[in-house]
């Protein structure tokens, strides 16, 4: 099962990192991408979308 990183569109390897964003689980290629998505989700939650 392969796909692309939700943050940078790189191809995922056999052990992607799963991150919950807005109630959805997405897969990213590395911890840097995971952190970027977490920060974006947190700032969007604070803005009162």
C-alpha distance matrix in Angstrom:
0.0 3.8 6.9 10.4 12.8 14.9 18.0 18.0 15.4 14.3 10.9 9.0 8.9 7.7 10.1 10.4 13.6 13.9 17.1 19.1 20.8 23.3 22.0 18.4 15.6 13.9 11.7 13.5 13.6 16.9 19.8 21.8 19.5 19.3 23.1 23.6 21.8 23.8 26.9 26.4 25.8 28.9 31.1 30.1 31.0 34.3 35.2 35.4 33.1
3.8 0.0 3.7 7.0 9.8 12.3 15.1 14.7 11.9 10.7 7.2 6.0 6.9 7.4 9.7 9.2 12.6 13.4 16.3 18.5 19.8 22.5 21.8 18.1 15.3 12.8 10.2 11.3 11.0 14.6 17.8 19.3 16.9 17.3 21.1 21.2 19.7 22.1 25.0 24.3 24.1 27.3 29.2 28.4 29.6 32.8 33.5 34.0 31.7
6.9 3.7 0.0 3.7 6.9 9.1 12.0 11.7 8.7 8.5 5.9 5.6 8.3 9.8 11.2 9.4 12.1 12.5 14.6 16.7 17.3 19.9 19.7 16.0 13.6 10.6 8.4 9.4 9.8 13.6 16.6 17.6 14.7 15.4 19.0 18.6 17.0 19.7 22.4 21.3 21.3 24.6 26.2 25.3 26.8 29.9 30.4 30.9 28.5
10.4 7.0 3.7 0.0 3.8 6.3 8.6 8.0 5.0 5.3 4.4 5.3 9.0 11.5 12.1 9.5 11.5 12.2 13.7 15.9 16.0 18.7 19.2 15.7 13.5 10.0 7.8 7.5 7.9 11.5 14.6 14.9 11.8 13.1 16.5 15.6 14.3 17.4 19.7 18.5 19.0 22.4 23.6 22.9 24.7 27.6 27.9 28.9 26.4
12.8 9.8 6.9 3.8 0.0 3.8 5.4 5.6 4.6 5.3 6.2 6.0 9.6 12.1 11.6 8.3 9.2 10.1 10.9 13.5 13.4 16.5 17.4 14.2 12.0 8.2 6.0 4.3 5.4 8.6 11.2 11.3 8.1 9.5 12.8 11.9 10.8 13.9 16.1 15.2 15.9 19.1 20.4 20.0 21.8 24.5 25.1 26.2 24.1
14.9 12.3 9.1 6.3 3.8 0.0 3.8 6.1 6.1 8.4 9.8 9.6 13.1 15.2 14.2 10.5 10.4 10.0 9.6 11.3 10.4 13.2 14.4 11.5 10.0 6.4 6.1 5.5 8.3 10.6 12.2 11.9 8.2 8.9 11.9 10.5 8.4 11.7 13.8 12.3 12.7 16.2 17.4 16.6 18.5 21.3 21.7 22.7 20.4
18.0 15.1 12.0 8.6 5.4 3.8 0.0 3.8 6.1 8.3 10.9 11.1 14.4 17.0 15.7 12.1 11.4 11.7 10.7 12.7 11.4 14.3 16.2 13.9 12.6 9.2 8.6 6.5 8.3 9.6 10.8 9.4 5.7 7.7 9.8 7.7 6.8 10.5 11.7 10.4 11.9 15.0 15.6 15.5 17.8 20.1 20.4 22.0 20.1
18.0 14.7 11.7 8.0 5.6 6.1 3.8 0.0 3.8 5.6 9.0 10.3 13.6 16.8 16.1 12.9 13.1 14.2 13.9 16.3 15.2 18.0 19.9 17.3 15.9 12.2 10.8 8.1 8.3 9.9 11.9 10.2 7.2 10.3 12.2 10.0 10.2 13.8 14.7 13.5 15.5 18.4 18.7 18.7 21.3 23.4 23.5 25.3 23.3
15.4 11.9 8.7 5.0 4.6 6.1 6.1 3.8 0.0 3.8 6.5 8.6 12.2 15.3 15.5 12.5 13.7 14.6 15.0 17.2 16.4 19.0 20.5 17.4 15.8 12.0 10.4 8.6 8.8 11.5 14.3 13.3 10.2 12.6 15.3 13.4 12.8 16.4 17.8 16.3 17.7 21.0 21.5 21.0 23.5 25.9 25.9 27.3 24.9
14.3 10.7 8.5 5.3 5.3 8.4 8.3 5.6 3.8 0.0 3.8 6.4 9.4 12.9 13.4 11.0 12.8 14.7 15.8 18.6 18.4 21.5 22.6 19.4 17.2 13.5 10.9 8.5 7.0 9.9 13.3 12.7 10.3 13.0 15.7 14.5 14.6 17.9 19.4 18.6 20.0 23.0 23.8 23.7 26.0 28.4 28.7 30.2 28.1
10.9 7.2 5.9 4.4 6.2 9.8 10.9 9.0 6.5 3.8 0.0 3.8 6.6 10.0 11.2 9.6 12.4 14.2 16.1 19.0 19.4 22.5 23.0 19.5 17.0 13.4 10.4 9.0 7.4 10.9 14.5 14.8 12.6 14.5 17.7 17.1 16.7 19.7 21.8 21.1 22.0 25.1 26.3 26.0 28.0 30.6 31.1 32.4 30.1
9.0 6.0 5.6 5.3 6.0 9.6 11.1 10.3 8.6 6.4 3.8 0.0 3.8 6.8 7.5 6.0 9.1 11.1 13.6 16.7 17.8 21.0 21.1 17.7 14.7 11.5 8.0 7.0 5.4 9.0 12.5 13.7 11.7 12.7 16.2 16.4 15.8 18.2 20.8 20.5 21.0 23.9 25.6 25.5 27.0 29.7 30.6 31.7 29.7
8.9 6.9 8.3 9.0 9.6 13.1 14.4 13.6 12.2 9.4 6.6 3.8 0.0 3.8 5.5 6.1 9.7 12.4 15.4 18.7 20.3 23.7 23.4 20.2 16.8 14.1 10.4 9.5 7.2 9.9 13.3 15.2 13.9 14.6 18.0 18.8 18.5 20.5 23.1 23.4 23.8 26.4 28.4 28.5 29.7 32.4 33.6 34.6 32.9
7.7 7.4 9.8 11.5 12.1 15.2 17.0 16.8 15.3 12.9 10.0 6.8 3.8 0.0 3.8 6.3 9.9 12.1 15.6 18.7 20.9 24.2 23.3 20.2 16.6 14.6 11.1 11.3 9.7 12.0 14.8 17.4 16.3 16.1 19.6 20.9 20.2 21.7 24.7 25.2 25.1 27.5 29.9 29.9 30.8 33.6 35.0 35.8 34.1
10.1 9.7 11.2 12.1 11.6 14.2 15.7 16.1 15.5 13.4 11.2 7.5 5.5 3.8 0.0 3.8 6.6 9.2 12.7 16.0 18.5 21.9 21.0 18.3 14.5 12.8 9.4 9.4 8.2 9.6 11.8 14.8 14.0 13.3 16.6 18.4 17.7 18.8 21.9 22.8 22.5 24.7 27.2 27.5 28.1 30.8 32.5 33.3 31.9
10.4 9.2 9.4 9.5 8.3 10.5 12.1 12.9 12.5 11.0 9.6 6.0 6.1 6.3 3.8 0.0 3.8 6.4 9.6 13.0 15.1 18.6 18.1 15.2 11.6 9.4 5.8 5.7 5.3 7.3 9.5 12.2 10.8 10.0 13.6 15.0 14.1 15.4 18.5 19.1 18.9 21.3 23.7 23.9 24.6 27.3 28.9 29.8 28.3
13.6 12.6 12.1 11.5 9.2 10.4 11.4 13.1 13.7 12.8 12.4 9.1 9.7 9.9 6.6 3.8 0.0 3.8 6.5 10.1 12.5 16.1 15.7 13.5 9.9 8.3 5.5 5.2 6.3 6.5 7.3 10.3 9.1 7.2 10.6 12.6 11.6 12.2 15.5 16.5 16.1 18.1 20.8 21.2 21.7 24.2 26.1 27.0 25.8
13.9 13.4 12.5 12.2 10.1 10.0 11.7 14.2 14.6 14.7 14.2 11.1 12.4 12.1 9.2 6.4 3.8 0.0 3.8 6.8 9.6 13.0 12.1 9.9 6.3 5.6 4.6 6.4 9.0 9.7 9.8 12.4 10.6 7.9 11.2 12.9 10.9 11.2 14.8 15.5 14.2 16.4 19.3 19.3 19.4 22.2 24.1 24.5 23.3
17.1 16.3 14.6 13.7 10.9 9.6 10.7 13.9 15.0 15.8 16.1 13.6 15.4 15.6 12.7 9.6 6.5 3.8 0.0 3.8 6.3 9.8 9.6 8.1 5.5 5.4 6.2 7.4 10.6 10.7 9.8 11.7 9.6 6.3 9.0 10.5 8.0 7.7 11.5 12.1 10.6 12.6 15.6 15.6 15.6 18.4 20.4 20.8 19.8
19.1 18.5 16.7 15.9 13.5 11.3 12.7 16.3 17.2 18.6 19.0 16.7 18.7 18.7 16.0 13.0 10.1 6.8 3.8 0.0 3.8 6.6 5.9 5.3 4.3 6.2 8.8 10.6 14.1 14.4 13.3 14.8 12.5 9.4 11.2 12.3 9.1 8.1 11.7 11.9 9.3 11.3 14.5 13.9 13.2 16.4 18.4 18.2 17.2
20.8 19.8 17.3 16.0 13.4 10.4 11.4 15.2 16.4 18.4 19.4 17.8 20.3 20.9 18.5 15.1 12.5 9.6 6.3 3.8 0.0 3.8 5.4 5.2 6.2 7.0 10.1 11.5 15.1 15.4 14.4 14.9 12.3 9.8 11.0 11.0 7.3 7.0 9.9 9.1 6.2 9.0 11.7 10.5 10.3 13.7 15.2 15.1 13.8
23.3 22.5 19.9 18.7 16.5 13.2 14.3 18.0 19.0 21.5 22.5 21.0 23.7 24.2 21.9 18.6 16.1 13.0 9.8 6.6 3.8 0.0 3.8 5.5 8.3 9.9 13.4 15.0 18.7 19.2 18.1 18.4 15.8 13.4 14.3 13.9 10.3 9.6 11.8 10.4 6.9 9.3 11.6 9.5 8.6 12.4 13.5 12.6 11.1
22.0 21.8 19.7 19.2 17.4 14.4 16.2 19.9 20.5 22.6 23.0 21.1 23.4 23.3 21.0 18.1 15.7 12.1 9.6 5.9 5.4 3.8 0.0 3.8 6.8 9.6 13.2 15.6 19.3 19.9 19.0 20.0 17.5 14.7 16.1 16.4 12.7 11.9 14.7 13.8 10.3 12.3 15.0 13.1 11.7 15.4 16.9 15.6 14.2
18.4 18.1 16.0 15.7 14.2 11.5 13.9 17.3 17.4 19.4 19.5 17.7 20.2 20.2 18.3 15.2 13.5 9.9 8.1 5.3 5.2 5.5 3.8 0.0 3.8 6.3 10.0 12.8 16.6 17.8 17.5 18.7 15.7 13.3 15.5 15.6 11.9 12.0 15.1 14.0 11.1 13.9 16.5 14.6 14.1 17.8 18.9 18.1 16.2
15.6 15.3 13.6 13.5 12.0 10.0 12.6 15.9 15.8 17.2 17.0 14.7 16.8 16.6 14.5 11.6 9.9 6.3 5.5 4.3 6.2 8.3 6.8 3.8 0.0 3.8 6.9 10.0 13.6 14.9 14.9 16.5 13.8 11.2 14.0 14.6 11.3 11.6 15.1 14.6 12.3 15.0 17.8 16.6 16.3 19.8 21.3 20.9 19.2
13.9 12.8 10.6 10.0 8.2 6.4 9.2 12.2 12.0 13.5 13.4 11.5 14.1 14.6 12.8 9.4 8.3 5.6 5.4 6.2 7.0 9.9 9.6 6.3 3.8 0.0 3.8 6.7 10.4 12.2 12.8 14.1 10.9 9.2 12.4 12.6 9.5 10.9 14.3 13.5 12.1 15.2 17.6 16.6 17.2 20.5 21.6 21.7 19.8
11.7 10.2 8.4 7.8 6.0 6.1 8.6 10.8 10.4 10.9 10.4 8.0 10.4 11.1 9.4 5.8 5.5 4.6 6.2 8.8 10.1 13.4 13.2 10.0 6.9 3.8 0.0 3.8 7.0 9.2 10.6 12.3 9.4 8.3 12.0 12.5 10.3 12.1 15.3 15.1 14.4 17.3 19.6 19.1 20.0 23.0 24.2 24.8 23.0
13.5 11.3 9.4 7.5 4.3 5.5 6.5 8.1 8.6 8.5 9.0 7.0 9.5 11.3 9.4 5.7 5.2 6.4 7.4 10.6 11.5 15.0 15.6 12.8 10.0 6.7 3.8 0.0 3.8 5.8 7.8 8.9 6.1 6.1 9.8 10.1 9.0 11.2 14.0 14.0 14.3 17.0 18.9 19.0 20.3 22.9 24.1 25.2 23.6
13.6 11.0 9.8 7.9 5.4 8.3 8.3 8.3 8.8 7.0 7.4 5.4 7.2 9.7 8.2 5.3 6.3 9.0 10.6 14.1 15.1 18.7 19.3 16.6 13.6 10.4 7.0 3.8 0.0 3.8 7.2 8.4 6.8 7.9 11.2 11.7 11.7 13.9 16.2 16.6 17.4 19.8 21.6 22.0 23.5 25.8 27.0 28.5 27.0
16.9 14.6 13.6 11.5 8.6 10.6 9.6 9.9 11.5 9.9 10.9 9.0 9.9 12.0 9.6 7.3 6.5 9.7 10.7 14.4 15.4 19.2 19.9 17.8 14.9 12.2 9.2 5.8 3.8 0.0 3.8 5.4 5.5 6.4 8.8 10.2 11.1 12.6 14.6 15.8 16.9 18.6 20.4 21.5 22.9 24.8 26.3 28.0 27.0
19.8 17.8 16.6 14.6 11.2 12.2 10.8 11.9 14.3 13.3 14.5 12.5 13.3 14.8 11.8 9.5 7.3 9.8 9.8 13.3 14.4 18.1 19.0 17.5 14.9 12.8 10.6 7.8 7.2 3.8 0.0 3.8 5.4 4.9 6.1 8.5 9.9 10.3 12.2 14.1 15.1 16.2 18.3 19.8 20.8 22.4 24.4 26.2 25.6
21.8 19.3 17.6 14.9 11.3 11.9 9.4 10.2 13.3 12.7 14.8 13.7 15.2 17.4 14.8 12.2 10.3 12.4 11.7 14.8 14.9 18.4 20.0 18.7 16.5 14.1 12.3 8.9 8.4 5.4 3.8 0.0 3.8 5.4 5.2 6.2 8.8 9.9 10.7 12.4 14.3 15.4 16.7 18.4 20.0 21.3 22.8 25.0 24.4
19.5 16.9 14.7 11.8 8.1 8.2 5.7 7.2 10.2 10.3 12.6 11.7 13.9 16.3 14.0 10.8 9.1 10.6 9.6 12.5 12.3 15.8 17.5 15.7 13.8 10.9 9.4 6.1 6.8 5.5 5.4 3.8 0.0 3.8 5.4 5.0 6.3 8.6 9.9 10.6 12.3 14.2 15.5 16.5 18.3 20.1 21.3 23.2 22.1
19.3 17.3 15.4 13.1 9.5 8.9 7.7 10.3 12.6 13.0 14.5 12.7 14.6 16.1 13.3 10.0 7.2 7.9 6.3 9.4 9.8 13.4 14.7 13.3 11.2 9.2 8.3 6.1 7.9 6.4 4.9 5.4 3.8 0.0 3.8 5.5 5.3 6.2 8.7 10.0 10.6 12.3 14.4 15.4 16.5 18.5 20.2 21.8 20.9
23.1 21.1 19.0 16.5 12.8 11.9 9.8 12.2 15.3 15.7 17.7 16.2 18.0 19.6 16.6 13.6 10.6 11.2 9.0 11.2 11.0 14.3 16.1 15.5 14.0 12.4 12.0 9.8 11.2 8.8 6.1 5.2 5.4 3.8 0.0 3.8 5.5 5.0 6.1 8.6 9.8 10.4 12.3 14.2 15.2 16.5 18.5 20.5 20.2
23.6 21.2 18.6 15.6 11.9 10.5 7.7 10.0 13.4 14.5 17.1 16.4 18.8 20.9 18.4 15.0 12.6 12.9 10.5 12.3 11.0 13.9 16.4 15.6 14.6 12.6 12.5 10.1 11.7 10.2 8.5 6.2 5.0 5.5 3.8 0.0 3.8 5.5 5.2 6.2 8.6 9.9 10.7 12.3 14.3 15.5 16.7 19.0 18.3
21.8 19.7 17.0 14.3 10.8 8.4 6.8 10.2 12.8 14.6 16.7 15.8 18.5 20.2 17.7 14.1 11.6 10.9 8.0 9.1 7.3 10.3 12.7 11.9 11.3 9.5 10.3 9.0 11.7 11.1 9.9 8.8 6.3 5.3 5.5 3.8 0.0 3.8 5.4 5.0 6.0 8.5 9.9 10.5 12.2 14.2 15.4 17.1 16.0
23.8 22.1 19.7 17.4 13.9 11.7 10.5 13.8 16.4 17.9 19.7 18.2 20.5 21.7 18.8 15.4 12.2 11.2 7.7 8.1 7.0 9.6 11.9 12.0 11.6 10.9 12.1 11.2 13.9 12.6 10.3 9.9 8.6 6.2 5.0 5.5 3.8 0.0 3.8 5.5 5.1 6.1 8.6 9.9 10.5 12.3 14.4 15.9 15.6
26.9 25.0 22.4 19.7 16.1 13.8 11.7 14.7 17.8 19.4 21.8 20.8 23.1 24.7 21.9 18.5 15.5 14.8 11.5 11.7 9.9 11.8 14.7 15.1 15.1 14.3 15.3 14.0 16.2 14.6 12.2 10.7 9.9 8.7 6.1 5.2 5.4 3.8 0.0 3.8 5.4 5.1 6.2 8.5 9.8 10.6 12.4 14.7 14.8
26.4 24.3 21.3 18.5 15.2 12.3 10.4 13.5 16.3 18.6 21.1 20.5 23.4 25.2 22.8 19.1 16.5 15.5 12.1 11.9 9.1 10.4 13.8 14.0 14.6 13.5 15.1 14.0 16.6 15.8 14.1 12.4 10.6 10.0 8.6 6.2 5.0 5.5 3.8 0.0 3.8 5.5 5.2 6.2 8.6 10.0 10.7 12.9 12.2
25.8 24.1 21.3 19.0 15.9 12.7 11.9 15.5 17.7 20.0 22.0 21.0 23.8 25.1 22.5 18.9 16.1 14.2 10.6 9.3 6.2 6.9 10.3 11.1 12.3 12.1 14.4 14.3 17.4 16.9 15.1 14.3 12.3 10.6 9.8 8.6 6.0 5.1 5.4 3.8 0.0 3.8 5.5 5.1 6.2 8.7 10.0 11.2 10.5
28.9 27.3 24.6 22.4 19.1 16.2 15.0 18.4 21.0 23.0 25.1 23.9 26.4 27.5 24.7 21.3 18.1 16.4 12.6 11.3 9.0 9.3 12.3 13.9 15.0 15.2 17.3 17.0 19.8 18.6 16.2 15.4 14.2 12.3 10.4 9.9 8.5 6.1 5.1 5.5 3.8 0.0 3.8 5.4 5.1 6.3 8.8 10.3 10.9
31.1 29.2 26.2 23.6 20.4 17.4 15.6 18.7 21.5 23.8 26.3 25.6 28.4 29.9 27.2 23.7 20.8 19.3 15.6 14.5 11.7 11.6 15.0 16.5 17.8 17.6 19.6 18.9 21.6 20.4 18.3 16.7 15.5 14.4 12.3 10.7 9.9 8.6 6.2 5.2 5.5 3.8 0.0 3.8 5.4 5.1 6.3 9.0 9.7
30.1 28.4 25.3 22.9 20.0 16.6 15.5 18.7 21.0 23.7 26.0 25.5 28.5 29.9 27.5 23.9 21.2 19.3 15.6 13.9 10.5 9.5 13.1 14.6 16.6 16.6 19.1 19.0 22.0 21.5 19.8 18.4 16.5 15.4 14.2 12.3 10.5 9.9 8.5 6.2 5.1 5.4 3.8 0.0 3.8 5.4 5.2 6.9 6.3
31.0 29.6 26.8 24.7 21.8 18.5 17.8 21.3 23.5 26.0 28.0 27.0 29.7 30.8 28.1 24.6 21.7 19.4 15.6 13.2 10.3 8.6 11.7 14.1 16.3 17.2 20.0 20.3 23.5 22.9 20.8 20.0 18.3 16.5 15.2 14.3 12.2 10.5 9.8 8.6 6.2 5.1 5.4 3.8 0.0 3.8 5.5 5.5 6.4
34.3 32.8 29.9 27.6 24.5 21.3 20.1 23.4 25.9 28.4 30.6 29.7 32.4 33.6 30.8 27.3 24.2 22.2 18.4 16.4 13.7 12.4 15.4 17.8 19.8 20.5 23.0 22.9 25.8 24.8 22.4 21.3 20.1 18.5 16.5 15.5 14.2 12.3 10.6 10.0 8.7 6.3 5.1 5.4 3.8 0.0 3.8 5.3 7.8
35.2 33.5 30.4 27.9 25.1 21.7 20.4 23.5 25.9 28.7 31.1 30.6 33.6 35.0 32.5 28.9 26.1 24.1 20.4 18.4 15.2 13.5 16.9 18.9 21.3 21.6 24.2 24.1 27.0 26.3 24.4 22.8 21.3 20.2 18.5 16.7 15.4 14.4 12.4 10.7 10.0 8.8 6.3 5.2 5.5 3.8 0.0 3.8 5.6
35.4 34.0 30.9 28.9 26.2 22.7 22.0 25.3 27.3 30.2 32.4 31.7 34.6 35.8 33.3 29.8 27.0 24.5 20.8 18.2 15.1 12.6 15.6 18.1 20.9 21.7 24.8 25.2 28.5 28.0 26.2 25.0 23.2 21.8 20.5 19.0 17.1 15.9 14.7 12.9 11.2 10.3 9.0 6.9 5.5 5.3 3.8 0.0 3.8
33.1 31.7 28.5 26.4 24.1 20.4 20.1 23.3 24.9 28.1 30.1 29.7 32.9 34.1 31.9 28.3 25.8 23.3 19.8 17.2 13.8 11.1 14.2 16.2 19.2 19.8 23.0 23.6 27.0 27.0 25.6 24.4 22.1 20.9 20.2 18.3 16.0 15.6 14.8 12.2 10.5 10.9 9.7 6.3 6.4 7.8 5.6 3.8 0.0
